[in-house]
Amino acid sequence: MRNIIKITKWLFVAAAFVATACQEDIVSWDDNLNDETTPAGAPKIEYIALASDTTSLKTHITTGNLSDMLAIYGENLSQLQSLYFNDVAVELKTVYAVNSRIIVPIPRSLPEEITNKITVTTSKGTTEYDFTVSIPPLVITSLFNEFCSAGDTVDIVGNNFDLYDLTVENAQVSINGAKLTILDGTVTTLKVVIPAGTADNTSITVSSPKMDNPATVKFRDFGVTLQNYGDGVWGDTQKYQTDGTHAGDPKPLKGIPIFQRVNATLAQWSWNVPYAWGLNWPESYSDAPQNYQLKFEILTLKNISTGDFILGATPDGDAYRYKWNPAAGGISFDTFGKWKTITIEYSELAAVGWAPQAGQWGNFMIAYQPTKEGETIADFSIANARIVHK
């Protein structure tokens, strides 16, 4: 009996201890605590910043790009019912909204009406805020390889195809009025087959419901050749010249049997000139540079992660040379063993001083200079430099 009393006494003490401990863990509720999910009145936008801006003094912005992630700061922004950039509605499932802020991506879609405003509607009302969304242009550059063969599958390349309805479903691509089948499409490409028998220098027409006017790209436009491997060759042209029969060589372009392959270990800042020719310039392209482009094909067997391709003409000298850095931004350049057409606007060449005159003798050069410390292992090929009329 005495043992039962002792056990009961200990149970009572333990229960009292547990009750005391639980009371210490109870959090008192502050009736004045702000409820971030219930607006007290109409919404108000005070300023906008990038969502990635986590500084205490945030940079206020009034413009943004499609797909930018924004933080909209203000009051009573919860219980969001709709949010518009211009007349483009945001999918609310992509939004985080509380009273003090909204985190939202700018939709990747073109507006039909540009108001330069953000419109926010909550359960308590609507507010507007001046904000400009930059509208990117449609870019249609060329074929991935303009000198592919008729019958080949090739990409039409550019940017922002999705915004302008250049999709498998809605784009129209034709040659001489005959519609081509679009095999695949992305933001930057449309994959089509060039019909067998298509003649050189044929225009390919590209259009969509959202394009004001059709665009054209050329198939195998020879233009004015800037390398004939005859008189006037200089630099390392003969050293790197090949016809595709050497070990490891890629196949030449159709109709362009000779090209330059640089397969070597190169020192930092070394000056390598695989492509150079002297010629009598047939035209004064600088008189109307906006009408012309310089093009060539390049193929990489090792990606290019460093260095500049330096294009020179008349007058010669560092001040007049155009630099093309294919790895700009730290992203290596790789054509994955396929020939790729590179297009440079002649207006960009004229801007650095290119001014060859019709009938005058002058040089043309493509040099490669690695900039990475130490040695660079290079394996790339260049072919078919030319100037074409747009």
PyMOL commands that set and color helices and strands:
alter all, ss='L'
color gray80, all
select helices_A, chain A and resi 2-25+92-94+237-240+285-287+289-291+318-320+328-330+346-351
alter helices_A, ss='H'
color red, helices_A
select strands_A, chain A and resi 44-50+63-65+69-75+80-85+88-89+96-98+101-105+117-122+125-130+132-134+139-143+153-159+172-175+178-179+182-185+189-193+202-207+215-219+224-225+241-242+259-267+272-280+292-300+308-312+322-324+340-345+361-369+375-389
alter strands_A, ss='S'
color yellow, strands_A
deselect
rebuild
show_as cartoon
